[in-house]
Amino acid sequence: MLRESKQDGVTAGILPQTGSPFIAGAMVVVNLGNPRDKFWGMILSLAPEGLSLSGIELASFEDLVMMVRDGEAFNPAVVFFPMHRIERVELDLPDGNLPSLSQRFSAKTGFQPAALLGTQLTKGKGDAQQSAVHTASPAKETT
């Protein structure tokens, strides 16, 4: 039996009853090896062959926040990592009092990261130069 799952207000896809949290639409941090690198983004697909992700290198996180906050255009990387490069995939969740990267992004920009990262995937080739910031709606404020 299948059920629908939601993450950050965006439909994340169909989740088997096994409860696997690593589904399309989930925000994650990926640790890679050979060469060592870290990526933050939204899972597009996860298969035995590897992981497809829409996101950025973690080292560029603060730069991305400033670009989005200032209304500048950006294009997230849409990448495929073969399974032999993946060392660890962890959900982007808060840790105690520390907010998740997604929560930090939303608080500083007013946009939901999953909606913003997914916007580029739905654009036509002629729209590729326009910013996802202008097509995504701001995040709802929480009190």
N, C-alpha and C positions, 0 to 999 in steps of 0.2 A: 504494500500500500504506500502511496506517495502523499506528501503534504507540502503545502507551499510555505516557504520561509521568507522572512523579511529581515533586512539589516539596514540600519540608518535610514529607514523610511523608504527604501528602494527594494523592489522585489528582487530577491537574491537568486531565485530559481526554484527548482524542484529538489527537495531534500528527501532522500530515502529514510525510512524509519530507523536506520542504523544511527542517525543523528550526526553524521559527519559534518563538522562545521566548515570544512574546506570546499566550498561550493562556489560557483560563478556568482560574482557580486560581493564576496567576502573581502574585507580589507585586511591585508596581511603585510608582514615584514619577512622578506626572504633573505637568508644568509647563503651566499654562494661561495664555492671554492674553485680554485684553479682557473682564473685568478680570483682572489678573495674580493668580495663586493657585497653590498647590501642594497636591496630595493624595497620601496614601499609602494603599495598600490592595490588595485582591485583584481581579483582572480577573474580571468576570462574563461579559462578551462584548466582542468587538472586531469591528466591521463597518465598511464604507465610510461609513456614516452617523455613526459615533462610537463612544465607549467607555463601557461600563457598568461601574461599580466599586462595591465595598463597602469603605468605608474612612472616613478622617477627613482634615480639613485638616492639613497637615504641622505647622502652628503649634501644634496641639493634641496632638501626639505625647506629650510628657512628662506632660500632664494625663491622657491615656488610660492610660498606664503606671501612674500612681499610683492611678487608679480601679480598674483590674483587680487590681493588687497588694493593694488594700484590700478587694476583694470587692464593690465597688459596682456597681450596675446601669449598663449603658451600651447605647446603640443606635448602631451604626455607620451612617453615611449610605449609602444606596443611591442612587447618582446616575448620570445619563447626561450625558456631555459631547459635544456635537456636534463633529465633526472640525475645523470652522473655528476652534474655541477651543483645540485641542490644539497646543501648540508642541513638546512633547517627552514621550516616555514612555520611562523607563529601568527596567530590572530592578533590584529591590532586592537588590544583591549587595555583598559586602564589597569594600573598596578597600584592598589591601595589608593592613596591620595593623588597619585600621579596620573594625569589624564592620558588617554591614548593619543597617538599622532593624529588620528581622525578628529578627535575632540579638540585638540589644539588647533588643527587646520580650520575647523568650523568656527571656533571661538574668535580666531584672528581674522578670518575672511568673510564669515557670514554665509558660506556655501558648504553644502554636504560634499565631501570628497568623492564618494561613489558616484553621485550624479554628475559631477564635473568630469571625472575621469572617463565615464561612460559616454559623455556627450560627443567626444571626438569620434567614437565608433559609429555613430548614427549619421554623421555629416557626409555629404557628397564630396567628391574630389574638388569641385569648384569652391566649396566652403572651407577648405582646409586651412586657408590663411586667416580666417576669422577666429576670434578667441572663444573658447568654451565658456568664459566668464560671462559673455554677453547672451548666451543661450540658456544657461542654467539659472534656476531660481535660487535666491538666497535661502540659507538654512533658517528654519523656524527657531526663534529664541526660546530657550528653556528657562524656567524660573526655579 
